[in-house]
Amino acid sequence: MIPLRDTNHASSRPIATYAILAVNAAVFLFQLTLDHRAEQAFILEHGFVPRVVGINQVHALASALSSMFMHGGFMHFASNMWFLHIFGDNVEDALGSRRYLWAYFTCGFVAAAAQYAINPSSAIPMVGASGAIAGVLGAYLKLFPHARVLTLIPIFVFITVREIPAVVFLALWFGLQLLQGVGSLGASVQGGGVAFFAHIGGFVAGILFVILWRWLDPDGGAGGDRGGGRVGTRPSWRKPSDERGPFHDRSSGFDA
C-alpha cells in the first residue's frame, strides 16, 4: 500500500519536517557524488554498527544520529521521505516543532537500540530514517486515529485507490513490520537487509511519546489552536471544547 495523502490539513507550516527533509536530501546527494568504495567507507564510518556499542559508546551514539540521515539507495530514500512528507506535518502541527524534533530523534535512537537488542554483535551498519519516521507514524496513530489516508492499493494486476482510516493503514503497516521482523529472526543477514526491529521500536516509541506528553500536559499547553476545526485534525484525546493546541511550543547495510 502506498499513501498518496491524508485528509488532515496542518494549520501551520511544518518547518521542522521541511528541515529534516532538506538535510536528508543533502546527505543523499552527497552520497551520490561518492564512488562505490568511498560510499561504503562513508556508510561504515557513519552508519550505526551494533557491536561498536560495546567498544566505543560515544561513537555508537554519534553514529546512531548520523545514520538517521543516510540511505542505501534511491528507493530507500524516496519512500522514507514520502512517508515523512505525508504524516510529519500533522504530527508537527499537533506537538509543536520543538517537541516534534524531540519525538523524532528520540524515536530514532530507540529504533537503533531496538536493532542493537536483537543482534548486539552485528558488524553490519544500519542506515536510514525509517526508525525515526516509524516514530512519526506511531505518533500519528495516537493523535489522529480517525483521519483517513488516500491509498494506492495494488491487487494482483489491478491497481485501485481507496480512502481508508489511518488506524487501519498504520495497523497494517506495523503488522507487516512485526511479521517480517519475526520471520527474519535466525536468518542470515551477511548481505544486509531491512532493519524491521528498528521500525518496530521506533513506532512503539512514537506512541509512548504521545501518551507521555498527554499525561504530563493534558490541557495541551498554552497558545492558539493548532489542531483546527476540521474533522480528523483534532488529536484523539482533545474534547471539541478545547481551546488550546496540543503540545504547543512556548517560544549498504541494514536499511532503517
C-alpha positions in Angstrom: 0.0 0.0 0.0 1.3 3.4 -0.9 -0.2 6.5 0.9 -1.0 9.4 -1.5 -2.2 11.9 1.0 -4.1 12.2 4.2 -7.3 14.1 5.0 -5.7 16.4 7.6 -4.5 19.9 6.7 -1.9 21.3 9.0 -2.7 24.8 10.3 1.0 25.8 10.5 4.0 25.4 8.2 5.9 22.3 9.2 9.3 23.9 9.4 11.0 21.1 11.3 9.7 18.5 8.8 11.0 20.6 5.9 14.4 20.9 7.6 14.6 17.1 8.2 13.7 16.5 4.5 16.3 19.0 3.4 19.1 17.5 5.4 18.3 14.0 4.3 18.2 15.2 0.6 21.6 17.0 1.1 23.2 13.9 2.6 21.8 11.7 -0.1 23.1 14.0 -2.9 26.5 13.9 -1.2 26.4 10.1 -1.2 25.7 10.2 -5.0 29.0 12.0 -5.5 30.9 9.2 -4.0 32.3 6.2 -5.8 31.4 2.7 -4.6 34.4 2.3 -2.3 34.1 5.8 -0.8 30.4 5.3 -0.2 31.0 2.0 1.6 33.6 3.6 3.8 31.2 6.5 4.5 28.4 4.1 5.5 30.7 2.1 7.7 32.0 5.2 9.4 28.7 7.0 10.0 26.1 4.1 9.9 25.1 2.6 13.2 27.0 -0.6 13.9 25.6 -2.5 16.9 28.8 -4.2 18.0 30.5 -0.7 18.3 28.3 0.0 21.3 30.4 -2.4 23.4 33.6 -0.8 22.1 33.1 3.0 21.9 29.8 4.2 23.3 30.4 7.8 22.2 31.0 6.8 18.6 28.0 4.5 18.7 25.7 7.3 19.9 27.0 9.7 17.3 26.6 7.1 14.5 23.0 6.4 15.7 22.3 10.1 15.0 24.2 10.4 11.7 22.6 7.1 10.4 19.2 8.8 10.5 20.2 11.0 7.6 21.8 8.3 5.3 20.2 5.9 2.9 21.1 2.8 1.0 19.7 3.8 -2.4 17.1 6.0 -4.2 14.0 3.9 -3.4 15.0 3.7 0.2 15.5 7.5 0.3 12.3 8.3 -1.7 10.0 6.0 0.3 11.2 7.4 3.6 10.9 11.0 2.6 7.4 10.4 1.1 6.1 8.9 4.3 7.6 11.7 6.3 6.0 14.2 3.9 2.6 12.6 4.3 2.5 12.2 8.1 5.1 14.5 9.5 3.3 17.8 9.0 0.3 16.9 11.1 2.3 15.4 13.9 4.5 18.6 14.0 1.3 20.7 13.9 0.0 18.9 16.9 3.2 18.6 19.0 4.8 21.9 18.0 8.1 22.0 16.2 10.3 21.7 19.3 8.6 18.7 20.8 8.2 17.2 17.3 12.0 17.2 16.9 12.4 15.7 20.4 10.0 12.9 19.4 11.6 12.4 16.0 15.2 11.9 17.3 14.1 10.1 20.5 12.3 7.5 18.3 15.4 7.3 16.0 17.6 6.4 19.0 15.1 3.9 20.3 15.0 2.3 16.9 18.7 1.9 16.9 18.5 0.5 20.4 15.9 -2.0 19.3 18.1 -3.2 16.5 21.0 -3.5 18.8 18.9 -5.5 21.3 18.1 -8.0 18.6 21.7 -8.5 17.4 24.3 -6.7 19.6 27.2 -8.4 17.9 26.3 -7.4 14.4 29.0 -5.7 12.4 26.6 -4.6 9.6 25.9 -0.8 9.6 22.3 0.3 9.8 21.4 3.4 7.8 18.1 5.2 7.1 15.5 7.5 8.6 12.9 4.7 8.8 13.2 4.2 12.6 12.6 7.9 13.3 9.8 8.1 10.7 8.2 5.0 12.2 8.0 7.0 15.4 6.2 9.7 13.4 3.7 7.1 12.2 3.2 5.8 15.8 2.6 9.4 17.0 0.1 10.0 14.1 -1.8 6.8 15.0 -2.2 8.0 18.6 -3.0 11.6 17.6 -5.2 11.1 14.6 -6.7 7.6 14.6 -9.9 8.8 12.8 -8.1 10.6 10.0 -8.3 8.9 6.6 -5.4 8.1 4.2 -5.9 8.1 0.4 -4.0 4.9 -0.5 -2.8 3.3 -3.7 -3.6 -0.5 -3.4 -2.2 -3.0 -6.0 -4.4 -6.1 -6.2 -2.7 -8.6 -8.4 -2.6 -6.9 -11.8 -5.1 -4.3 -10.8 -4.5 -1.0 -9.1 -7.1 0.8 -7.1 -7.2 3.9 -4.9 -9.2 3.9 -1.7 -9.5 6.2 1.3 -9.0 4.1 4.4 -8.9 5.0 8.1 -5.4 6.0 9.4 -5.8 3.4 12.2 -6.3 0.6 9.6 -3.4 1.8 7.3 -0.9 2.2 10.2 -2.0 -1.0 11.9 -1.5 -3.0 8.7 1.9 -1.3 8.2 3.0 -2.2 11.8 1.7 -5.7 11.5 3.7 -6.2 8.3 6.9 -5.0 10.1 6.2 -7.3 13.0 5.5 -10.3 10.8 8.6 -9.7 8.7 10.7 -9.0 11.8 9.8 -12.2 13.5 10.4 -14.0 10.2 13.8 -12.6 9.9 15.0 -13.9 13.3 17.7 -16.5 12.9 18.0 -15.8 9.2 21.4 -15.0 7.7 21.9 -11.2 7.2 25.5 -11.2 6.0 24.5 -9.1 3.0 22.3 -6.7 4.9 18.6 -6.3 4.6 15.8 -4.4 6.3 16.1 -3.4 10.0 12.5 -4.4 10.8 13.0 -4.2 14.6 14.2 -0.6 14.2 10.8 0.1 12.6 9.0 -1.7 15.4 11.0 0.1 18.1 10.5 3.5 16.6 6.8 3.0 16.0 6.1 1.9 19.6 8.3 4.8 20.9 6.2 7.3 18.9 3.0 6.0 20.6 4.6 6.1 24.0 5.9 9.7 23.4 2.4 11.0 22.8 1.0 9.0 25.7 3.7 10.5 28.0 3.0 14.1 26.9 -0.7 13.6 27.1 -0.1 12.6 30.8 2.3 15.4 31.5 0.3 18.1 29.7 -3.3 17.0 29.4 -4.5 20.6 28.6 -2.1 20.9 25.7 0.0 23.8 27.0 -0.6 27.5 26.0 -1.2 29.1 22.8 -3.8 29.1 20.0 -5.5 26.1 18.5 -3.1 24.4 16.0 -5.4 21.5 15.5 -8.0 23.4 13.6 -11.7 22.6 13.5 -11.7 20.2 10.6 -12.8 16.6 11.0 -10.0 14.3 11.9 -7.4 17.1 12.7 -8.0 17.2 16.4 -5.8 14.8 18.4 -7.9 12.0 19.8 -7.8 12.9 23.5 -9.0 16.5 23.0 -12.5 17.5 23.6 -14.3 19.6 21.0 -14.5 22.5 23.5 -10.7 22.6 24.0 -9.3 26.0 23.0 -5.6 25.3 23.3 -3.5 23.4 20.8 -1.8 20.1 22.0 1.8 20.5 23.0 2.0 24.0 21.6 5.5 25.4 21.9 6.1 28.3 24.0 8.7 30.0 22.5 24.8 -0.9 2.3 23.9 -2.3 5.3 20.6 -2.5 7.2 18.0 -0.1 5.8 16.1 1.5 8.6 
